[in-house]
Structures are given as structure tokens and as C-alpha cells.
Amino acid sequence: MSPTRLWLQLFERQSGRGLGRREQLCASLRQAMLGGELAHEERLPASRVLAADLGLSRVTVEAAYVQLEAEGYLRRQTGRGSFVAIEAQPRPMARRNLAPQAAGQTLSQRGQAIAATGGCEDPRSPRAFAAGSPDLRAFPLETWRRLINQRLRREPALLGYGDPQGHEDLCAAIAGYLRQSRGLRCSAEQVLVLTSSQQGLQLAASMLLDAGDTVWMEEPGYRGASTAFAAAGARLQPVRLDTQGLNPEDATLPAPRLIYLTPSHQYPCGMALSLERRLALLALARRQQAWIVEDDYDSEFHYEGRPMPALQGLEEADDPSRVIYLGTFSKVLFPSLRLAYMVLPAALVAPLAAARSIQDGHSAQLAQAVTADFIGQGHFAAHLRLMRSLYRQRREVLLEALGPLQAWLRPQPSAGGLQLAALLPEGSEAELSRAAALQGLVTPSLSRLYLSAPRQDGWLLGYAALTPTELRNAVQQLARLSIPAQ
């Protein structure tokens, strides 16, 4: 909205109330300040400028400013201007009910299904124990700033539009990194750069699934994936986990059109999918002509032994690929970079790139080019080495601090990641979560990640973004909670 249109809108709210022009302006500014539309210390337009915007005389605007200053709403400084002097209490944002029945006839059937999923939660960091958040305080900002400046000097065209599939330098850097570190069989031409891994899930859902198609989901599993597939009209089939991950050998399971997996570090339980299960799932996908979405969301952070190569790299070279590999830079660099990627079977590259171009065109060119330089010049590998060491130490600090609480809070084995699952006594999660929230703690729910009963009570405790001192202090707060009687 233009500044002129904003002031006209504020002013016109008071029309028809029988007020003079000065009183009308005073009332509109008071309402805007009390309602938070004009924030504390915000500078108002000069009286000459506001008079021109509203079609008033400067004398009228000046008189309104003088009155509001006398009432304590404005603070005026000669040579600097007029500033809002009050700090209104923020009004809580109304939570809109997005259930289909509330939408009535305003949404399509697909729209009602999307609204019914409730969407995905936005993780906040670095509050204890927000899950999935990297430590932004350790990011090499000076290096990043230097790379931005270098790219802009060399390539000002990066400020323009770009290829929907991705900047060629970044596609090449991603393919090279994945071949070396994760054992993928891929070329730069198979890489599709995205805004987020959630966008990748939505692309896969919209392009590969019809309403009623069956999608196998790990149980418990990533809610963002189930949301994307449910919104496409798919039938979600939860498949329970054991110590080897998802077990595909249950003869009662319906044939899948798509299988969603987090095989390197299962979300949220933390186990790795065994080699035997990986090969069985690949064989099943070939037989059923099903797709596998391999979400490798945090494989860079593995702390015990060597991580198992990606599922995609186990496919037979002479077989048509059935695996769609999904990765993100949100965890390894920073979330607001808004860069993720898919490695696609050759047959899917053109149609998914076309669909992506319809969604939002392309990812930011400059961010892609700078990320390519960050990888190509060795900064990415150095940053990963540092963060692995840092996060490993923090995981050990958290496990040690949780030791005295294991009578009621039991951390689960996990070889890596940014968070760990911890089990709670049956029926205690809701009450303990409310008590933790009163202490200022975020305790992401484990039970909400199940699609079917029974659900295991527990928390997903993020540790990567917190210093050792912050972790110990947060666990001390947990220790003060009153445990529900069993």
C-alpha cells in the first residue's frame, strides 16, 4: 500500500461522524496509535506532506499535531519531526478456524481438504527446546557477506529472473557434493532447486498422486509430508517402525503409489533404515511401479560411525529410477536462505520443473549463486565439520543433563540430528507440556506425529541451537515440573 493511500484510509475511517477536519484527523491518528498500526517511536509525515496527501491545509494538520502532543500521543523534536509517544499493548492475533465446515461454500473440495490439515508449524529458535533449528550464532557471516559482494560485482544480472530448474552453478555444486558425500548417482541436469523441502513434497504430491492413491508413511513420521499428501487427496497408510525402521513385509498393507521415507535418520525416532529394508523397499517400488521420496533432511549431522549411503545410490544402474531424493540447506546453513533441492529421475525433471515454474517461478538467483560459491570454495565442508563437532558436544551435554530425569523422561537412541526423541509416561504429555510452557519452554509433541492409535507420549527435544549453559538451565527447569501420578 502506498504511503498516501495509507493516510487516506486512516483519515476516511472517521468520516461521517460529524467531526471537523482537525478533530477527524486527531481521531484517526489516536485510533491508529492505540490499535498498533502506528508503532511506538514511528515517525509521522511532516505536516506539509500529510496536508498534501489528505487535501487539508497545513494549518489544520499542524493544529492536530499540537493537540496530540498535548494529550501525550506525540513527541515532537525541532528539526527531527513528530514521533509516536505511546506504546500500545499488542492485540493477540485471532486464530482463524480453517476447518472445512467453517469455510462453508467458499472453498473447493481440494481447498477444504488443504484447510483441514491445519498446515505446518513454524519452529522458533533458539528457545529451548525448539526442534530442527540450527545454531545461527555460529554461521560465518563475514564469509557470506564477502561472497555476496563478489558475486554482485561479477554478475549484476543475478538480480533478475532465473531458470526455474535452478542456477547452473548451484545445480552442479549440489550434484558434486551428493555424489561424494551421500553416494548418489546423479548429474547436475537431475537437480531441481526449490524454495523449501515442503515445496518439494507438494510438487511430488500434485504431480505424482491422484485422489485416493495410497501413500505409505512412517509411523510416527514427519507431519509436513502427511499434510502435503493428504492435501492432494491421497490415502495415508501409516506403517509402524521397529529398530530397523519401516517394515514393508506386512502382507495386509495396500499397494502403495508412493512411499515416504527418512531412511538415514528417521524423523522423529532417530533410527537408520537397515540395508535389508532398503533393498526390499527398492524391489517393492520396482514391482509396484511406485515412487519413493527419500527425505534426507539432516544426514550431514551424523555423530557415530559413518552414515549409510543414500537409498537413491543403491538403485540398479540399468533399472529406471523410482527414488526422488530431497534435501535442504535450511538445517546446514540457515532457514531464511529458502533453498532446498530434489534429485529427480530423468523422466520427471521437465514436468516437475514446469510445475515449479507455475508455482513461484524460481528461487532467488543471488542466494543460489552465493551458495554455489560457498560450496565450491570449501566453506561448506569447513562449516559442516565445525557444526558436527558443536552439535555432537551439545547432544552429549543434553543426555548427561537428562540423566537424573530418566525415571519419567527417557531419551531414545539416535546417531545424529538436531534433536532427540524422549518418551514420557502414558497419558502425561499434555499436562507436562502445559507445565513446561509456563516455564517458557517449547516441548514439541511426539504423539502428534502419529496418524493412528496407539500414540506414544513424548517430546522432540531440540538441542543444536542452544549452548551447553542454555541446555543445562533448560533441563533444570524441566526437573522442577510436577510429574502426574500414574
C-alpha positions in Angstrom: 0.0 0.0 0.0 1.4 3.5 -0.9 2.0 5.9 2.0 -0.6 8.3 0.6 -3.2 5.5 0.4 -2.5 4.5 4.0 -3.1 8.0 5.4 -6.2 8.4 3.3 -7.5 5.1 4.6 -6.9 6.1 8.3 -8.5 9.5 7.7 -11.5 8.2 5.9 -12.4 5.9 8.9 -13.6 8.9 10.8 -15.8 10.3 8.0 -19.5 10.7 8.6 -19.1 11.2 12.4 -19.9 15.0 12.3 -16.4 15.9 13.2 -14.4 18.9 12.0 -11.4 18.2 9.8 -8.9 18.7 12.7 -10.9 16.5 15.1 -11.3 13.9 12.3 -7.5 13.8 11.8 -6.9 13.6 15.6 -9.4 10.7 16.0 -7.9 8.8 13.1 -4.3 9.1 14.5 -5.3 8.2 18.0 -7.1 5.1 16.8 -4.1 4.1 14.7 -1.7 4.5 17.6 -3.9 2.7 20.1 -4.5 -0.1 17.6 -0.8 -0.6 16.9 -1.0 0.5 13.2 1.4 3.3 14.2 4.1 1.8 16.4 6.0 3.4 19.3 8.7 5.8 18.1 7.4 5.6 14.5 7.9 8.9 12.7 4.9 10.7 11.3 4.9 12.6 8.0 5.8 16.3 8.1 2.7 18.5 8.4 3.3 19.8 4.9 3.5 16.3 3.4 0.4 14.9 5.3 -1.6 18.0 4.4 -0.8 17.4 0.7 -1.7 13.7 1.0 -5.1 14.4 2.7 -6.1 17.6 0.9 -6.1 19.6 4.1 -4.5 22.9 4.9 -1.1 22.7 6.7 -2.6 24.8 9.5 -5.2 22.0 10.2 -2.5 19.3 10.3 -0.3 21.4 12.5 -3.1 22.1 14.9 -3.9 18.3 15.1 -0.2 17.5 15.8 -0.1 20.2 18.6 -3.3 18.8 20.2 -2.0 15.2 20.1 1.3 16.3 21.6 -0.5 18.0 24.4 -2.5 14.8 25.0 0.7 12.7 25.2 0.2 10.8 22.0 3.1 12.5 20.1 6.6 13.6 20.9 7.9 16.4 18.7 11.5 17.5 18.2 12.5 20.6 16.3 14.4 19.6 13.1 13.7 15.9 13.5 9.9 15.5 13.3 6.9 14.1 15.1 7.1 10.6 16.7 4.5 8.3 18.3 5.0 8.6 22.1 2.7 5.8 23.3 3.3 2.0 23.2 0.0 0.2 22.7 -0.4 -3.3 24.0 -0.4 -5.6 21.1 -3.7 -7.3 20.3 -3.5 -11.1 20.2 -3.9 -12.3 16.6 -7.2 -14.1 16.2 -6.8 -17.7 15.4 -8.9 -18.4 12.4 -10.8 -21.7 12.3 -9.8 -23.2 8.9 -12.0 -26.3 9.2 -13.9 -27.1 6.1 -17.3 -26.5 7.7 -16.3 -23.0 8.8 -15.3 -22.2 5.2 -18.8 -23.1 4.0 -19.2 -22.9 0.3 -16.2 -20.5 -0.2 -13.6 -23.3 -0.8 -13.3 -26.0 -3.4 -13.3 -29.6 -2.2 -9.5 -29.6 -2.6 -9.3 -26.3 -0.7 -11.4 -27.7 2.1 -9.0 -30.7 2.3 -6.0 -28.5 2.5 -7.5 -26.3 5.2 -8.5 -29.3 7.2 -4.8 -30.4 7.5 -4.1 -27.4 9.7 -0.9 -26.6 8.0 2.7 -26.9 9.4 4.1 -25.3 12.5 6.8 -22.6 12.3 9.8 -23.6 14.5 11.1 -20.7 16.6 14.7 -20.6 17.6 16.8 -20.6 19.8 14.2 -21.2 22.5 14.6 -24.4 24.4 13.7 -27.0 23.1 12.5 -25.9 19.6 13.2 -28.8 17.3 15.1 -28.7 14.0 16.8 -25.4 14.5 20.5 -24.9 13.6 22.7 -22.5 15.6 22.7 -19.3 13.6 25.1 -17.7 16.0 27.9 -19.9 14.6 27.3 -19.1 11.0 30.3 -17.4 9.2 28.5 -14.2 8.3 31.7 -12.3 7.2 32.5 -15.0 4.6 28.9 -15.0 3.4 28.9 -11.2 3.1 32.1 -11.3 1.1 30.8 -13.9 -1.3 27.6 -11.8 -1.9 29.7 -8.7 -2.7 32.0 -10.7 -5.0 29.1 -12.2 -6.9 27.3 -8.9 -7.3 30.4 -7.2 -8.7 30.9 -10.0 -11.2 27.3 -10.7 -12.1 24.7 -8.0 -11.5 22.3 -9.9 -13.7 21.7 -12.1 -10.7 19.2 -9.5 -9.6 16.9 -10.6 -12.4 14.8 -13.6 -13.2 16.3 -17.1 -13.3 15.9 -20.6 -14.6 13.1 -22.4 -12.8 15.2 -25.5 -12.5 18.0 -23.6 -10.7 21.2 -21.7 -11.2 23.6 -23.9 -13.2 26.4 -23.3 -10.7 24.4 -24.5 -7.7 22.9 -27.5 -9.6 26.5 -28.6 -10.4 27.7 -27.9 -6.8 24.8 -29.9 -5.3 25.3 -32.9 -7.7 29.0 -33.0 -6.9 28.5 -32.8 -3.2 25.9 -35.5 -3.2 27.9 -37.9 -5.3 30.9 -37.5 -3.0 29.2 -37.4 0.4 26.0 -39.4 0.0 26.8 -41.8 -2.8 24.1 -40.6 -5.2 24.2 -41.4 -8.9 23.2 -38.1 -10.4 24.2 -35.2 -12.7 23.5 -31.5 -12.4 20.7 -31.9 -15.0 18.7 -34.0 -12.5 18.8 -31.3 -9.8 15.7 -29.1 -9.2 16.4 -26.2 -6.9 13.4 -25.3 -4.6 12.4 -22.8 -2.0 11.9 -25.4 0.6 11.7 -29.2 1.1 8.0 -28.6 1.8 7.6 -27.2 -1.7 9.3 -30.4 -3.0 6.8 -32.6 -1.1 3.9 -30.5 -2.5 5.3 -30.9 -6.1 5.6 -34.6 -5.7 2.1 -34.8 -4.3 0.5 -32.7 -7.0 2.4 -34.3 -9.9 2.5 -38.0 -8.9 -0.6 -38.7 -6.9 -4.3 -38.8 -7.8 -7.1 -38.7 -5.3 -7.4 -42.0 -3.5 -3.8 -43.2 -4.2 -2.1 -44.9 -1.3 0.9 -43.3 0.3 2.9 -45.3 2.9 4.0 -43.1 5.8 6.4 -43.9 8.6 4.5 -44.1 11.9 5.3 -41.8 13.6 6.5 -39.5 10.9 7.0 -36.0 9.5 3.8 -34.0 9.7 4.8 -31.8 6.8 4.8 -34.8 4.4 1.5 -36.2 5.6 0.0 -32.7 5.2 1.2 -32.4 1.6 0.0 -35.8 0.6 -3.4 -35.5 2.3 -4.0 -32.2 0.7 -3.5 -33.9 -2.7 -6.3 -36.4 -1.8 -4.1 -39.3 -1.1 -5.0 -42.1 1.3 -2.3 -42.2 4.0 -1.3 -45.6 5.2 0.8 -45.4 8.4 3.4 -48.2 8.7 4.8 -48.9 12.2 8.5 -48.8 12.9 10.9 -51.1 14.7 14.6 -50.9 15.4 15.4 -51.3 11.7 12.9 -48.6 10.6 9.8 -49.1 8.4 8.9 -52.7 7.8 7.5 -53.3 4.3 6.7 -57.0 4.8 3.2 -56.7 6.3 1.0 -58.6 3.8 -2.1 -56.6 4.9 -0.7 -53.3 3.6 -2.3 -52.0 0.5 -0.1 -51.5 -2.5 1.5 -48.0 -2.5 1.7 -45.4 -5.2 4.3 -43.5 -3.2 6.4 -44.3 -0.1 7.7 -41.5 2.0 10.9 -42.3 4.0 13.5 -40.6 6.2 16.0 -43.5 6.0 19.2 -42.0 7.1 17.9 -40.6 10.4 14.2 -41.4 10.9 12.1 -38.4 11.9 11.3 -38.3 14.8 12.6 -41.6 16.3 16.2 -41.4 15.0 16.9 -44.9 13.8 18.5 -45.7 10.4 16.7 -47.9 7.9 18.6 -51.2 7.6 20.3 -52.2 4.4 17.9 -55.2 4.1 14.9 -53.0 4.4 16.3 -50.5 1.9 16.8 -53.2 -0.7 13.3 -54.7 0.0 11.7 -51.3 -0.5 13.5 -50.6 -3.7 12.4 -54.0 -5.0 8.8 -53.3 -4.0 8.8 -49.9 -5.7 10.0 -51.6 -8.9 7.3 -54.3 -8.7 4.5 -51.8 -7.9 5.8 -49.0 -10.2 5.7 -46.9 -7.1 7.7 -43.8 -6.2 9.9 -43.4 -3.1 10.5 -40.0 -1.7 13.8 -40.1 0.2 13.9 -37.1 2.6 17.5 -36.7 3.7 16.7 -33.7 5.8 19.7 -33.8 8.2 22.1 -36.5 7.1 25.0 -34.1 7.3 24.9 -34.3 11.1 25.8 -37.9 11.9 27.9 -38.4 15.1 28.5 -42.1 15.5 30.4 -44.1 12.8 29.8 -43.5 9.1 26.3 -42.7 7.8 24.8 -45.2 5.5 24.8 -44.1 1.8 21.6 -42.7 0.4 18.9 -45.0 -0.7 19.0 -43.4 -4.2 22.6 -44.7 -4.7 21.5 -48.3 -4.2 19.3 -48.5 -7.2 20.5 -50.7 -10.0 22.1 -48.7 -12.8 20.2 -50.4 -15.6 16.8 -50.0 -13.9 14.6 -46.9 -14.3 14.9 -44.8 -11.1 12.0 -44.8 -8.7 13.6 -42.6 -6.0 13.1 -38.9 -5.6 15.9 -37.5 -3.3 15.0 -34.5 -1.2 17.5 -32.2 0.7 17.6 -28.8 2.2 20.0 -26.0 3.2 17.8 -24.8 6.0 19.4 -27.0 8.6 23.0 -26.9 7.4 23.2 -23.1 6.6 20.2 -21.0 7.7 16.4 -21.2 7.3 15.8 -17.8 5.7 18.1 -18.8 2.8 15.0 -20.6 1.5 16.9 -23.1 -0.6 16.3 -26.8 -1.0 16.6 -29.3 -3.8 15.3 -32.5 -5.4 17.3 -35.0 -7.4 14.9 -36.4 -9.8 14.7 -39.4 -12.1 15.4 -38.1 -15.6 11.8 -38.6 -16.8 10.5 -36.3 -14.0 12.8 -33.3 -14.5 11.0 -31.5 -17.2 7.4 -31.9 -15.8 8.4 -31.0 -12.2 10.5 -28.0 -13.4 7.5 -26.8 -15.4 5.2 -27.2 -12.4 7.6 -25.4 -10.2 7.8 -22.5 -12.7 4.0 -22.2 -12.4 4.1 -22.2 -8.5 6.7 -19.4 -7.9 8.9 -19.1 -10.9 12.4 -19.7 -9.4 14.5 -19.4 -6.3 16.4 -16.2 -5.7 19.3 -16.1 -8.1 21.8 -14.3 -5.9 21.2 -16.7 -3.0 21.8 -19.7 -5.3 25.0 -18.3 -6.8 26.4 -17.4 -3.4 25.5 -20.9 -2.0 27.3 -22.4 -5.0 30.4 -20.4 -4.2 30.2 -21.3 -0.5 30.3 -25.0 -1.5 32.8 -24.7 -4.3 35.4 -22.7 -2.3 35.4 -25.2 0.6 33.5 -23.1 3.1 30.5 -25.5 3.2 32.7 -28.5 4.2 34.5 -26.5 6.8 31.2 -25.2 8.3 29.8 -28.8 8.4 32.9 -30.0 10.2 32.6 -27.3 12.8 28.8 -27.8 13.3 29.1 -31.6 13.6 31.6 -31.1 16.4 29.5 -28.4 18.1 26.2 -30.4 17.8 27.8 -33.6 19.0 29.0 -31.9 22.1 25.6 -30.4 22.8 23.9 -33.7 22.3 26.2 -35.2 25.0 25.5 -32.3 27.3 21.8 -32.8 26.9 22.0 -36.5 27.5 24.1 -36.0 30.6 21.8 -33.4 32.0 18.7 -35.6 31.4 20.3 -38.5 33.3 18.6 -37.7 36.7 15.2 -37.3 34.9 15.1 -40.7 33.2 12.6 -42.1 35.7 10.0 -40.2 33.7 11.8 -38.8 30.6 13.6 -41.4 28.6 15.8 -40.2 25.6 15.8 -42.6 22.7 18.9 -43.8 20.9 19.9 -41.6 17.9 23.2 -41.4 16.0 22.8 -37.8 14.8 20.4 -34.9 14.0 19.5 -31.6 15.7 17.0 -33.1 18.2 16.2 -36.3 20.0 13.0 -38.0 20.9 12.3 -38.6 24.6 9.4 -40.7 25.9 7.0 -39.7 28.7 4.7 -41.8 30.9 1.5 -42.7 29.1 -1.2 -40.0 29.4 1.2 -37.4 30.7 2.3 -35.4 27.7 -0.4 -32.8 27.6 -0.2 -31.9 31.3 3.6 -31.8 31.3 3.7 -29.7 28.1 1.4 -27.1 29.7 3.6 -27.0 32.8 6.8 -26.7 30.6 5.2 -23.8 28.6 4.6 -21.9 31.9 8.4 -22.2 32.4 8.9 -20.7 29.0 10.0 -24.0 27.4 9.0 -25.3 24.0 8.4 -29.1 24.1 7.4 -30.3 20.6 4.9 -33.1 20.8 5.8 -36.7 19.8 2.2 -38.0 20.0 1.0 -35.5 17.3 3.4 -37.1 14.8 1.2 -40.3 14.8 -1.5 -40.8 12.2 -3.2 -43.7 14.2 -3.5 -45.1 17.7 -1.9 -46.0 19.9 0.2 -42.9 20.2 3.4 -42.7 22.2 3.6 -39.7 24.6 6.8 -37.9 24.4 8.8 -34.8 23.3 11.1 -34.0 20.5 13.9 -32.0 22.3 16.0 -29.7 20.0 19.5 -29.1 21.2 21.6 -27.8 18.3 20.7 -24.1 18.6 21.4 -24.0 22.4 24.7 -23.5 24.2 25.7 -26.0 26.9 24.8 -23.5 29.6 21.4 -22.9 28.0 20.8 -26.6 27.7 21.7 -27.3 31.4 19.5 -24.4 32.5 16.5 -25.6 30.4 16.8 -29.2 31.8 16.9 -27.7 35.4 13.5 -26.1 34.5 12.2 -29.5 33.4 13.4 -31.0 36.6 11.1 -28.6 38.5 8.0 -29.9 36.8 5.4 -31.8 38.8 5.1 -35.3 37.4 1.5 -36.6 37.0 0.6 -39.5 39.3 0.4 -42.9 37.4 
